Amino acid sequence: MSDRSHSDRDLDRTIAQHRQQFSSLLGKQYFNYGGQGPMSDRALKTLTDAQQRIQREGPFAGAVNQWLQAEGHETRSAIAQALGAMPETITLTENVTVGCNIPLWGLPWQSGDHILIGDCEHPGVIAAVEEIARRYDLTISTCALSDLLKGADPVAVIQSELRLNTRLVILSHILWNTGQLLPLKEIVDVCHANAPQTRVLVDAAQSVGSLPLDQPGWQLPETGVDFYAFTGHKWWCGPAGAGGLYIRPEVLEETAPTFIGWRGISVDENGKPTGWTPDGRRFEVATSDYGLWGALRKSMELQADWGNSAKRYERICVLSKRLWEGLRSLSSVKCLLETAPPPSGLVSFQLIDANHQPMADLQVEIVKQLETEKIYLRTLESPKCIRACVHYLSLASEIDSLIERIREVAAKV
Ligand SMILES: Cc1ncc(COP(=O)(O)O)c(C=O)c1O
C-alpha cells in the first residue's frame, strides 16, 4: 500500500471520528459547504437550549436581557479573534448581504462618484449596487476578474480600472465561481493609493471559516481592508441567520447607519437618543434571533477542537487538489482552473461536448440526479458549471467516490 493511501486513511479516521458529531452528514456525500455548511449536533443543541432558556427565564426579563448582552459581546469577541481583529470592529448581522448593504447605503455618496465592482460578484450584491447608483446618481464599472482564468494579474486588472473619483471597490476575497483567492493586501494597497476617498468592500462569503484569517499575514487589520462582510452559515457550519461585518476603525465615522434602532444608539437618563454606540454595534438595529449567537460560537469552537485555522485550511487545499486532479484526468470534464488547483475548497468544472463547450442543461440534470443519490453539488450560471465544495470535514474516500461517479456520468456524454 502506498504512503499516500496510508496517510489518507489515518487522516480520514480522525475526521470520521470528528464527524460523528454531525448527524447532518450521515448517509450523504455533501459538497455544498459554500452554499451552507451542515450544523453539528452540539451547535443545534446550543441553539435549542438558548431558546428554551429565554422562554424559561423570561422571555423578557432583566436576567435574560443581561445574558443576551453578554452573548452579543462574546460573539463579537469570538468572531474578532477569528479575523485577527478587535471586538469593537465587528457588527453582528444576519448574513453576507446585510453586511454588504451597510457600507453600500452608509457611505456619504456624492453625485458622480464611481463604484468599481468585480465581474464575479453575487447577484444580490450587484442588485444593491445598481439601486444605489440609480438613487444617488453614481457610475458603476466592472473589472474583469474572470480574466484571472486566462492568467491575468488581479492587482493589475483592478488598478487599471480605478478612477480619480472611485469611491468604492467591491470584490470577493475568494471568487465564488472559480475558487480563486485574491491577494487582498496588494489590492487594498493600490486602491488606497488611488485616492484618499477610495474604500474597499469585500464579500467574504467564501473566505470566512475557510481561510486562516487569525494567522499572521492574513489578519484583517494587516490587509487594510475597509469593510469585510461574512456569514457563519457557510464554512463555519453555523446556524443560518448569524453573520457579521468588520469595519476598519478609521472608516467607522464616515459610514452612517441606515437602518436604526435601540441596539445601535446611546440614550440619556430620560431614554432619549444621544448618538451612536461608539463601535460596530451602531449598525445592529433591534430585536433579533439572539439564540443563534451561541450556536455560531459552538460551531466555531468545534472546528477549533479538530485543528486550528491553518491546519483546517491546509486540509481543505489538500482535498481540493485531490478532487481537481481527479476531475482533470477525466475526458469530457474541464476544470475552470486549468493550470493549478484552487487555493480554496471550491472546485468548479464543466461537462464538455466534442467542441469543448459546456453542456449546461446536462449539468443541471446531473446535479439533480446526483441529489437523488444523496450526493450534493450545485450548478452555477456564470460560467455555466458544476461546483463541488470540499471542507476540512470532507473525507478523501468521499472525494474519490465523487470522482468515480463523475467519471461514470462523463463516460456517457
Ligand atoms: C459570494 C457570495 N456572496 C453572497 C452570498 C449570499 O450570502 P448570504 O445569504 O449570507 O447573504 C453568497 C451565498 O451563496 C455568496 O456565495
The ligand as a Tripos MOL2 file, in Angstrom:
@<TRIPOS>MOLECULE
LIG
   16    16     1     0     0
SMALL
NO_CHARGES

@<TRIPOS>ATOM
      1 C1        -20.0630   35.2030   -2.8700 C.3       1 LIG1
      2 C2        -21.3870   35.2260   -2.1730 C.ar      1 LIG1
      3 N1        -21.8940   36.3910   -1.7850 N.ar      1 LIG1
      4 C3        -23.0620   36.4670   -1.1340 C.ar      1 LIG1
      5 C4        -23.8040   35.3450   -0.8790 C.ar      1 LIG1
      6 C5        -25.0870   35.4940   -0.1530 C.3       1 LIG1
      7 O1        -24.8790   35.1020    1.1600 O.3       1 LIG1
      8 P1        -25.9300   35.4590    2.3210 P.3       1 LIG1
      9 O2        -27.1650   34.6880    2.0520 O.co2     1 LIG1
     10 O3        -25.2320   35.0530    3.5790 O.co2     1 LIG1
     11 O4        -26.1710   36.9110    2.2620 O.co2     1 LIG1
     12 C6        -23.3070   34.0960   -1.2580 C.ar      1 LIG1
     13 C7        -24.0980   32.8770   -0.9870 C.2       1 LIG1
     14 O5        -24.0210   31.8940   -1.6470 O.2       1 LIG1
     15 C8        -22.0690   34.0350   -1.9290 C.ar      1 LIG1
     16 O6        -21.5530   32.8740   -2.3190 O.3       1 LIG1
@<TRIPOS>BOND
     1     1     2 1
     2     2     3 ar
     3     2    15 ar
     4     3     4 ar
     5     4     5 ar
     6     5     6 1
     7     5    12 ar
     8     6     7 1
     9     7     8 1
    10     8     9 2
    11     8    10 1
    12     8    11 1
    13    12    13 1
    14    12    15 ar
    15    13    14 2
    16    15    16 1
@<TRIPOS>SUBSTRUCTURE
     1 LIG1         1 GROUP 0 **** ****
